[in-house]
Amino acid sequence: MTWWVIKVNRTYVINEEQAATIRMVFTLYSQGYGEKAIVNELSRLGRKDGHGNVSWSCTKISRILRNATYMGYVCYNKSKVNNYLEKKRINNLDETSSYYKRVVFIDRSPAVC
């Protein structure tokens, strides 16, 4: 589960304070900021990460920008179990993973790649 959603009464609700940080990351990226510049800006503003700390890194920003969930997509069929006895998870690395639009969380303008 992502850190910007919380479960309330068996349903998921967006935590607006944390969602604002995610939106800010995408906005800064679309304005031409690099990962290090985004880290510096979030640290300067005192924005908290998923653990509640003001501890940002380029790796965290990169993961946010690559995460399809933050763009409102839900992906399924990314892995499977080989058999019911071993229960070993096998990643599906080919093109058969499927995405479908679920929630519009951020505005995906053409500038965001």
OpenMM code with the backbone's topology and positions (N, CA, C; nanometers):
from openmm import Vec3, app, unit

residues = "MET THR TRP TRP VAL ILE LYS VAL ASN ARG THR TYR VAL ILE ASN GLU GLU GLN ALA ALA THR ILE ARG MET VAL PHE THR LEU TYR SER GLN GLY TYR GLY GLU LYS ALA ILE VAL ASN GLU LEU SER ARG LEU GLY ARG LYS ASP GLY HIS GLY ASN VAL SER TRP SER CYS THR LYS ILE SER ARG ILE LEU ARG ASN ALA THR TYR MET GLY TYR VAL CYS TYR ASN LYS SER LYS VAL ASN ASN TYR LEU GLU LYS LYS ARG ILE ASN ASN LEU ASP GLU THR SER SER TYR TYR LYS ARG VAL VAL PHE ILE ASP ARG SER PRO ALA VAL CYS".split()
positions = [
    Vec3(0.0841, -0.1179, 0.0000),
    Vec3(0.0000, 0.0000, 0.0000),
    Vec3(0.0884, 0.1240, 0.0000),
    Vec3(0.0461, 0.2235, -0.0669),
    Vec3(0.1238, 0.3463, -0.0747),
    Vec3(0.1005, 0.4317, 0.0493),
    Vec3(0.1918, 0.5196, 0.0766),
    Vec3(0.1862, 0.5955, 0.2013),
    Vec3(0.0965, 0.7175, 0.1942),
    Vec3(0.0440, 0.7503, 0.0786),
    Vec3(-0.0423, 0.8675, 0.0681),
    Vec3(-0.1894, 0.8320, 0.0782),
    Vec3(-0.2203, 0.7045, 0.1002),
    Vec3(-0.3588, 0.6624, 0.1203),
    Vec3(-0.3698, 0.5953, 0.2562),
    Vec3(-0.4795, 0.6171, 0.3228),
    Vec3(-0.5054, 0.5535, 0.4510),
    Vec3(-0.6369, 0.4773, 0.4415),
    Vec3(-0.6510, 0.3730, 0.5217),
    Vec3(-0.7717, 0.2918, 0.5186),
    Vec3(-0.8646, 0.3377, 0.6302),
    Vec3(-0.9870, 0.3757, 0.5931),
    Vec3(-1.0874, 0.4206, 0.6882),
    Vec3(-1.2160, 0.3450, 0.6581),
    Vec3(-1.2668, 0.2720, 0.7565),
    Vec3(-1.3920, 0.1973, 0.7414),
    Vec3(-1.3932, 0.1094, 0.6160),
    Vec3(-1.2879, 0.0309, 0.5965),
    Vec3(-1.2744, -0.0647, 0.4855),
    Vec3(-1.2732, 0.0010, 0.3482),
    Vec3(-1.2364, 0.1268, 0.3417),
    Vec3(-1.2197, 0.1949, 0.2137),
    Vec3(-1.0942, 0.2819, 0.2219),
    Vec3(-1.0347, 0.3107, 0.1078),
    Vec3(-0.9120, 0.3897, 0.1056),
    Vec3(-0.9436, 0.5359, 0.0821),
    Vec3(-0.8769, 0.6216, 0.1586),
    Vec3(-0.8962, 0.7662, 0.1512),
    Vec3(-0.7597, 0.8296, 0.1300),
    Vec3(-0.7531, 0.9263, 0.0407),
    Vec3(-0.6271, 0.9958, 0.0129),
    Vec3(-0.5939, 1.0893, 0.1282),
    Vec3(-0.4723, 1.0788, 0.1794),
    Vec3(-0.4216, 1.1703, 0.2813),
    Vec3(-0.3733, 1.2952, 0.2084),
    Vec3(-0.4466, 1.4032, 0.2194),
    Vec3(-0.4212, 1.5228, 0.1379),
    Vec3(-0.2859, 1.5872, 0.1649),
    Vec3(-0.2398, 1.5848, 0.2893),
    Vec3(-0.1099, 1.6460, 0.3192),
    Vec3(0.0029, 1.5722, 0.2473),
    Vec3(-0.0013, 1.4396, 0.2508),
    Vec3(0.1024, 1.3616, 0.1846),
    Vec3(0.0834, 1.3611, 0.0333),
    Vec3(-0.0414, 1.3656, -0.0115),
    Vec3(-0.0681, 1.3713, -0.1556),
    Vec3(-0.0176, 1.5022, -0.2143),
    Vec3(-0.0228, 1.6086, -0.1365),
    Vec3(0.0280, 1.7375, -0.1833),
    Vec3(0.1787, 1.7301, -0.2102),
    Vec3(0.2498, 1.6514, -0.1294),
    Vec3(0.3932, 1.6336, -0.1517),
    Vec3(0.4187, 1.5607, -0.2832),
    Vec3(0.3390, 1.4579, -0.3121),
    Vec3(0.3542, 1.3843, -0.4375),
    Vec3(0.3237, 1.4747, -0.5558),
    Vec3(0.2174, 1.5531, -0.5441),
    Vec3(0.1831, 1.6473, -0.6522),
    Vec3(0.2951, 1.7483, -0.6727),
    Vec3(0.3557, 1.7918, -0.5623),
    Vec3(0.4648, 1.8885, -0.5702),
    Vec3(0.5842, 1.8285, -0.6441),
    Vec3(0.6138, 1.7012, -0.6204),
    Vec3(0.7251, 1.6350, -0.6882),
    Vec3(0.7006, 1.6352, -0.8386),
    Vec3(0.5794, 1.5975, -0.8810),
    Vec3(0.5487, 1.5942, -1.0237),
    Vec3(0.5454, 1.7350, -1.0843),
    Vec3(0.4976, 1.8322, -1.0101),
    Vec3(0.4946, 1.9699, -1.0593),
    Vec3(0.6367, 2.0224, -1.0794),
    Vec3(0.7221, 2.0014, -0.9804),
    Vec3(0.8605, 2.0475, -0.9922),
    Vec3(0.9324, 1.9777, -1.1073),
    Vec3(0.9056, 1.8480, -1.1233),
    Vec3(0.9682, 1.7735, -1.2326),
    Vec3(0.9220, 1.8250, -1.3682),
    Vec3(0.7930, 1.8565, -1.3790),
    Vec3(0.7418, 1.9080, -1.5066),
    Vec3(0.7930, 2.0492, -1.5363),
    Vec3(0.8368, 2.1221, -1.4336),
    Vec3(0.8942, 2.2553, -1.4523),
    Vec3(1.0428, 2.2488, -1.4860),
    Vec3(1.0980, 2.1278, -1.4948),
    Vec3(1.2370, 2.1139, -1.5354),
    Vec3(1.3350, 2.0896, -1.4218),
    Vec3(1.2874, 2.0736, -1.3005),
    Vec3(1.3761, 2.0446, -1.1883),
    Vec3(1.4286, 1.9024, -1.2021),
    Vec3(1.5537, 1.8816, -1.1662),
    Vec3(1.6103, 1.7477, -1.1606),
    Vec3(1.5814, 1.6853, -1.0248),
    Vec3(1.6204, 1.5603, -1.0089),
    Vec3(1.5931, 1.4906, -0.8835),
    Vec3(1.6605, 1.5578, -0.7647),
    Vec3(1.7853, 1.5983, -0.7795),
    Vec3(1.8578, 1.6634, -0.6692),
    Vec3(1.7954, 1.7980, -0.6337),
    Vec3(1.7503, 1.8727, -0.7336),
    Vec3(1.6854, 2.0012, -0.7069),
    Vec3(1.5519, 1.9797, -0.6346),
    Vec3(1.4803, 1.8732, -0.6683),
    Vec3(1.3549, 1.8423, -0.5997),
    Vec3(1.3827, 1.8037, -0.4556),
    Vec3(1.4886, 1.7251, -0.4333),
    Vec3(1.5286, 1.6875, -0.2963),
    Vec3(1.5574, 1.8124, -0.2145),
    Vec3(1.6331, 1.9054, -0.2718),
    Vec3(1.6679, 2.0289, -0.2001),
    Vec3(1.5437, 2.1126, -0.1695),
    Vec3(1.4507, 2.1205, -0.2634),
    Vec3(1.3299, 2.2004, -0.2441),
    Vec3(1.2394, 2.1388, -0.1371),
    Vec3(1.2210, 2.0077, -0.1410),
    Vec3(1.1368, 1.9424, -0.0408),
    Vec3(1.1981, 1.9532, 0.0984),
    Vec3(1.3294, 1.9415, 0.1063),
    Vec3(1.3975, 1.9561, 0.2352),
    Vec3(1.3867, 2.0990, 0.2857),
    Vec3(1.4004, 2.1956, 0.1961),
    Vec3(1.3903, 2.3365, 0.2347),
    Vec3(1.2516, 2.3694, 0.2881),
    Vec3(1.1483, 2.3102, 0.2252),
    Vec3(1.0104, 2.3358, 0.2676),
    Vec3(0.9687, 2.2522, 0.3877),
    Vec3(1.0515, 2.1556, 0.4264),
    Vec3(1.0198, 2.0724, 0.5421),
    Vec3(0.9118, 1.9691, 0.5160),
    Vec3(0.8980, 1.9260, 0.3899),
    Vec3(0.7967, 1.8249, 0.3547),
    Vec3(0.8419, 1.6889, 0.4068),
    Vec3(0.7495, 1.6126, 0.4636),
    Vec3(0.7820, 1.4823, 0.5210),
    Vec3(0.7667, 1.3718, 0.4176),
    Vec3(0.8511, 1.2699, 0.4314),
    Vec3(0.8420, 1.1536, 0.3434),
    Vec3(0.7438, 1.0525, 0.4023),
    Vec3(0.7428, 0.9310, 0.3507),
    Vec3(0.6484, 0.8293, 0.3936),
    Vec3(0.6669, 0.7831, 0.5365),
    Vec3(0.7849, 0.8033, 0.5936),
    Vec3(0.8116, 0.7637, 0.7307),
    Vec3(0.7925, 0.8785, 0.8294),
    Vec3(0.7522, 0.9937, 0.7796),
    Vec3(0.7312, 1.1089, 0.8665),
    Vec3(0.8563, 1.1888, 0.8939),
    Vec3(0.9630, 1.1638, 0.8199),
    Vec3(1.0894, 1.2356, 0.8366),
    Vec3(1.1112, 1.3312, 0.7205),
    Vec3(1.1909, 1.4349, 0.7457),
    Vec3(1.2313, 1.5238, 0.6372),
    Vec3(1.3663, 1.4722, 0.5880),
    Vec3(1.3625, 1.3550, 0.5277),
    Vec3(1.4830, 1.2875, 0.4824),
    Vec3(1.4596, 1.2404, 0.3392),
    Vec3(1.4939, 1.3254, 0.2429),
    Vec3(1.4692, 1.2946, 0.1023),
    Vec3(1.5980, 1.2543, 0.0347),
    Vec3(1.5876, 1.1710, -0.0681),
    Vec3(1.7031, 1.1315, -0.1478),
    Vec3(1.6596, 1.1236, -0.2940),
    Vec3(1.7583, 1.1219, -0.3821),
    Vec3(1.7290, 1.1098, -0.5254),
    Vec3(1.6600, 0.9780, -0.5562),
    Vec3(1.6924, 0.8736, -0.4806),
    Vec3(1.6291, 0.7435, -0.5005),
    Vec3(1.4801, 0.7505, -0.4724),
    Vec3(1.4411, 0.8175, -0.3651),
    Vec3(1.2985, 0.8316, -0.3318),
    Vec3(1.2246, 0.9082, -0.4413),
    Vec3(1.2851, 1.0147, -0.4893),
    Vec3(1.2217, 1.0953, -0.5935),
    Vec3(1.2085, 1.0129, -0.7218),
    Vec3(1.3115, 0.9390, -0.7562),
    Vec3(1.3085, 0.8554, -0.8761),
    Vec3(1.1980, 0.7506, -0.8676),
    Vec3(1.1812, 0.6897, -0.7508),
    Vec3(1.0760, 0.5896, -0.7331),
    Vec3(0.9373, 0.6515, -0.7438),
    Vec3(0.9212, 0.7706, -0.6918),
    Vec3(0.7924, 0.8395, -0.7022),
    Vec3(0.7605, 0.8676, -0.8483),
    Vec3(0.8578, 0.9171, -0.9224),
    Vec3(0.8348, 0.9526, -1.0624),
    Vec3(0.8084, 0.8312, -1.1509),
    Vec3(0.8617, 0.7146, -1.1139),
    Vec3(0.8410, 0.5935, -1.1936),
    Vec3(0.7201, 0.5117, -1.1500),
    Vec3(0.6608, 0.5442, -1.0365),
    Vec3(0.5520, 0.4645, -0.9818),
    Vec3(0.4216, 0.4928, -1.0562),
    Vec3(0.3654, 0.3919, -1.1207),
    Vec3(0.2415, 0.4086, -1.1969),
    Vec3(0.1230, 0.4403, -1.1070),
    Vec3(0.1273, 0.3950, -0.9825),
    Vec3(0.0172, 0.4215, -0.8893),
    Vec3(0.0024, 0.5703, -0.8637),
    Vec3(0.1129, 0.6424, -0.8530),
    Vec3(0.1069, 0.7861, -0.8292),
    Vec3(0.0491, 0.8615, -0.9480),
    Vec3(0.0514, 0.8005, -1.0656),
    Vec3(-0.0079, 0.8627, -1.1830),
    Vec3(-0.1520, 0.8195, -1.2040),
    Vec3(-0.2050, 0.7393, -1.1099),
    Vec3(-0.3449, 0.6999, -1.1166),
    Vec3(-0.3702, 0.5685, -1.1861),
    Vec3(-0.2663, 0.4893, -1.2091),
    Vec3(-0.2820, 0.3605, -1.2755),
    Vec3(-0.2670, 0.2477, -1.1746),
    Vec3(-0.3422, 0.1428, -1.1955),
    Vec3(-0.3275, 0.0222, -1.1160),
    Vec3(-0.2795, -0.0864, -1.2108),
    Vec3(-0.1754, -0.1562, -1.1724),
    Vec3(-0.1188, -0.2595, -1.2577),
    Vec3(-0.1476, -0.3961, -1.1963),
    Vec3(-0.1801, -0.4899, -1.2810),
    Vec3(-0.2003, -0.6270, -1.2358),
    Vec3(-0.1276, -0.7210, -1.3307),
    Vec3(-0.1133, -0.8449, -1.2903),
    Vec3(-0.0435, -0.9478, -1.3676),
    Vec3(0.1070, -0.9182, -1.3780),
    Vec3(0.1654, -0.8564, -1.2736),
    Vec3(0.3086, -0.8287, -1.2745),
    Vec3(0.3900, -0.9473, -1.2245),
    Vec3(0.3256, -1.0383, -1.1513),
    Vec3(0.3944, -1.1576, -1.1049),
    Vec3(0.2927, -1.2697, -1.0883),
    Vec3(0.3456, -1.3917, -1.0757),
    Vec3(0.2576, -1.5068, -1.0565),
    Vec3(0.3292, -1.6076, -0.9682),
    Vec3(0.2548, -1.7033, -0.9170),
    Vec3(0.3107, -1.8088, -0.8339),
    Vec3(0.3268, -1.9324, -0.9217),
    Vec3(0.4446, -1.9990, -0.9119),
    Vec3(0.4733, -2.1110, -1.0017),
    Vec3(0.3813, -2.2305, -0.9786),
    Vec3(0.3577, -2.2718, -0.8548),
    Vec3(0.2605, -2.3762, -0.8248),
    Vec3(0.2167, -2.3636, -0.6794),
    Vec3(0.1143, -2.4358, -0.6435),
    Vec3(0.0575, -2.4163, -0.5108),
    Vec3(0.1412, -2.4814, -0.4009),
    Vec3(0.2345, -2.5710, -0.4346),
    Vec3(0.3188, -2.6334, -0.3332),
    Vec3(0.4405, -2.5485, -0.2994),
    Vec3(0.5138, -2.5055, -0.3993),
    Vec3(0.6335, -2.4243, -0.3753),
    Vec3(0.5985, -2.2814, -0.3384),
    Vec3(0.4989, -2.2273, -0.4029),
    Vec3(0.4543, -2.0887, -0.3824),
    Vec3(0.5687, -1.9895, -0.4039),
    Vec3(0.6475, -2.0133, -0.5075),
    Vec3(0.7563, -1.9230, -0.5418),
    Vec3(0.7041, -1.8174, -0.6390),
    Vec3(0.7253, -1.6904, -0.6064),
    Vec3(0.6766, -1.5810, -0.6888),
    Vec3(0.7719, -1.5570, -0.8049),
    Vec3(0.7160, -1.5493, -0.9249),
    Vec3(0.7938, -1.5262, -1.0467),
    Vec3(0.7475, -1.3934, -1.1064),
    Vec3(0.8426, -1.3017, -1.1264),
    Vec3(0.8100, -1.1726, -1.1860),
    Vec3(0.7802, -1.1881, -1.3336),
    Vec3(0.6765, -1.1222, -1.3794),
    Vec3(0.6381, -1.1230, -1.5193),
    Vec3(0.7040, -1.0031, -1.5867),
    Vec3(0.8137, -1.0268, -1.6567),
    Vec3(0.8921, -0.9172, -1.7128),
    Vec3(0.8560, -0.8840, -1.8572),
    Vec3(0.7647, -0.9579, -1.9169),
    Vec3(0.7310, -0.9285, -2.0561),
    Vec3(0.6170, -0.8270, -2.0634),
    Vec3(0.5655, -0.8051, -2.1797),
    Vec3(0.4660, -0.7012, -2.2047),
    Vec3(0.3237, -0.7394, -2.1647),
    Vec3(0.3050, -0.8528, -2.0972),
    Vec3(0.1688, -0.8961, -2.0656),
    Vec3(0.1131, -0.8343, -1.9388),
    Vec3(0.1931, -0.7553, -1.8675),
    Vec3(0.1380, -0.6828, -1.7531),
    Vec3(0.0349, -0.5837, -1.8049),
    Vec3(-0.0718, -0.5689, -1.7343),
    Vec3(-0.1810, -0.4840, -1.7818),
    Vec3(-0.2019, -0.3659, -1.6883),
    Vec3(-0.2272, -0.2506, -1.7473),
    Vec3(-0.2580, -0.1305, -1.6715),
    Vec3(-0.4009, -0.0883, -1.7042),
    Vec3(-0.4682, -0.0358, -1.6052),
    Vec3(-0.5961, 0.0274, -1.6321),
    Vec3(-0.6087, 0.1516, -1.5463),
    Vec3(-0.6754, 0.2505, -1.5978),
    Vec3(-0.6899, 0.3783, -1.5287),
    Vec3(-0.7872, 0.3615, -1.4138),
    Vec3(-0.7510, 0.4111, -1.2990),
    Vec3(-0.8389, 0.3971, -1.1834),
    Vec3(-0.8750, 0.5314, -1.1235),
    Vec3(-0.7771, 0.6075, -1.0825),
    Vec3(-0.8000, 0.7328, -1.0117),
    Vec3(-0.7145, 0.8402, -1.0755),
    Vec3(-0.7694, 0.9569, -1.0967),
    Vec3(-0.6887, 1.0687, -1.1445),
    Vec3(-0.6341, 1.1374, -1.0207),
    Vec3(-0.5069, 1.1098, -0.9929),
    Vec3(-0.4432, 1.1632, -0.8736),
    Vec3(-0.3652, 1.2900, -0.9052),
    Vec3(-0.2998, 1.2921, -1.0206),
    Vec3(-0.2267, 1.4107, -1.0642),
    Vec3(-0.2709, 1.4423, -1.2060),
    Vec3(-0.2461, 1.5633, -1.2478),
    Vec3(-0.2761, 1.6032, -1.3835),
    Vec3(-0.1580, 1.5640, -1.4712),
    Vec3(-0.1777, 1.4677, -1.5607),
    Vec3(-0.0701, 1.4216, -1.6480),
    Vec3(-0.0629, 1.5066, -1.7713),
    Vec3(0.0113, 1.6133, -1.7634),
    Vec3(0.0296, 1.6991, -1.8798),
    Vec3(0.1353, 1.6376, -1.9705),
    Vec3(0.1401, 1.6762, -2.0976),
    Vec3(0.2387, 1.6198, -2.1887),
    Vec3(0.3835, 1.6454, -2.1468),
    Vec3(0.4060, 1.7447, -2.0595),
    Vec3(0.5423, 1.7755, -2.0180),
    Vec3(0.5992, 1.6691, -1.9247),
    Vec3(0.5117, 1.5932, -1.8559),
    Vec3(0.5580, 1.4905, -1.7630),
    Vec3(0.5740, 1.3614, -1.8401),
    Vec3(0.6937, 1.3068, -1.8385),
    Vec3(0.7204, 1.1803, -1.9103),
    Vec3(0.7344, 1.0670, -1.8128),
] * unit.nanometer
topology = app.Topology()
chain = topology.addChain("A")
for resn in residues:
    res = topology.addResidue(resn, chain)
    for name in ("N", "CA", "C"):
        topology.addAtom(name, app.Element.getBySymbol(name[0]), res)
